[in-house]
Amino acid sequence: MAMDHAKVASEVLDALGGAGNINAAAHCATRLRLVINDDGKINQKALDDNPALKGTFKAGGMFQIIVGPGDVDVVYDHLVKDGGVREVSKDEAKSEAEAGGNIFSRFIKTIADIFRARIAGPNRRWFAHGAKQCAYRQGPNLRGRRNR
C-alpha cells in the first residue's frame, strides 16, 4: 500500500508538538533529522504507533525518525512546505544540535575533539608501519625473527 506522505507529515508534526517545537529539520537517505526545542512536547506513543514510521531515536542532539528510502524526502518536503518547518542542511542541523546541548556536554565534546585530532595522526603512522612490517615479513612473527 502506498504511503500518504502528506498525512504522515501532518501526523509527525502533531506528534512533535507542532512546527514551533521544531527548531530545524534536515533529512538523510532514510531518516528525518530534527532539532527539537522541548523534548517534553513529543508524543512518543503516537510516533511508535504510526505504521508508516520504522522507529525513532535521539542521537547527536537530534531527534531522528526513520521513514525509509524513497519516502523520507517526500515526507520532509511536506513538513517544510505544508508545516512551515525551517529547512537546513545536515551540517547546519548538526551544528545547531551541538550548540543546544548543556555546558557539560559541550565541554566533553571539545575535549574529545582535541584528543581525536592528537591521536589520529600517530595511529595512522603506526598502522602503516605495522602493515609494511607484516608485508615485509609475510605475516606477523611474535618472536622478533624474520619469517623464512
N, C-alpha and C positions, 0 to 999 in steps of 0.2 A: 504494500500500500504506500502510495506517495505521501510524503510529509507535507503538511500545510505550513510552510515556512513562516508566513505572517502570523499565524495562530501561535506557533511555538515561540516566536519572538515576543509576542504580547504576553504569553504565559511566563516566560523567563523574566521579562521586565516587571510584571506584577510580583513574582516571587522574590525578586531582588529589592523590592521596596520602591520601585519607580525609578524614572530617569534621574531624579535628584539624588539618589543614593549611589549612582554610578559616576565616579569621577572621570574615568577614561576607559575606553574599550578598544581592543585590538583582537586579531584572531590569527591563528596559525592554520595548518592544514586540517586539523581535526577539532580544535578547541577554541572557545571564546575565552579571551583573557581580559579580565575586568578588574579595575582598581575601584574598590568599594569604599565609600565614606564611613558607613556604620554597619559592621557585620551583624549586629543585633536585629537589623531590619530584614535579614534574609530568612525566607520561609524555606528551610532546607527540606521539609517533608514534601512540599509542593514540587520542588525540583527532583527529588528522589522518586516521586510517584509519576512523573511525566514520562510516558513510554518513548517519546522521541529523543530523550536525553540519555546518554550512556553512563553518565556519572559526573560527580563534581569533586573538586579538591582545592585546597589552598596551598600555593607554593610561591615562594619568592615575593610575598606580599600581594600577590594577585589571586583573585578567586577565579578558578578555571572551570568551565563547563564543557564536557566532552559531548559534541554534537555528532561528529563523524565527517569523513571526507565527502566533498560534493554538496553537503548541506550547510556546513558551518558558514561559508561565505555568504549564502543567501539569507540565512537567519541573521547574520551580522549586518547585512545591508538593510534589513527591515528594522533592526534595533536602532541603527543610525538614522535612517530616513523617516521611519514612522514613529519611532520612540523618542527621537531627539537626543540620543546618547552621543557624547562627544567622541569623535573618531581620532585615534592616534596610531602611530606606528608601534610595532612590538618593542623597539628600543625606547621610545618615549614612555610607553606604559611601564616598562621595567624601571626606568628612572623615577617615574612618579611613585611607583610602589615602594622603591627603596627609600625615597625621601619621606614617605609617610610612616615609616617604622619609628619605634621609640628610640630614644637616645642610646640605650644599651645595645640594641640590635645594630644600629648604625656604627657604633664603636667596634663591635665584634667584626662586622663586615670590613671595616677599614683595616683592622689588624690582619684579618685573613688575606686581604688583597696585598698587603705589604709582604707577608710571608710567601704567598703564592708566587710573586714575582722573584723573590730571592731564591726559592727552591727550584723553580722550573729550569733555569739555565744550567746549574750543576747536574741535575738529573739527566738532562739530555746528553751532556757530555759523558757522564758515567755509563749511560745506556749504550751510546755509540762505541765507547771504548770496550765495553764488555762484549758487544756484538762482533767487533773487529777481532778480539781475542778468541772468541769461540770459532769464528770462521778460520782464523789462522791455525788454531789447534784442531780443527774439525770436531768440535764439541767440547764441553767443559771437562776439565780434569781437576778434581778437587785436591789431588796430592801435590800440585805445583809442578808436575813434569809435563813435558810435551807428549801428546799422543803420537803413536807411530803407526 
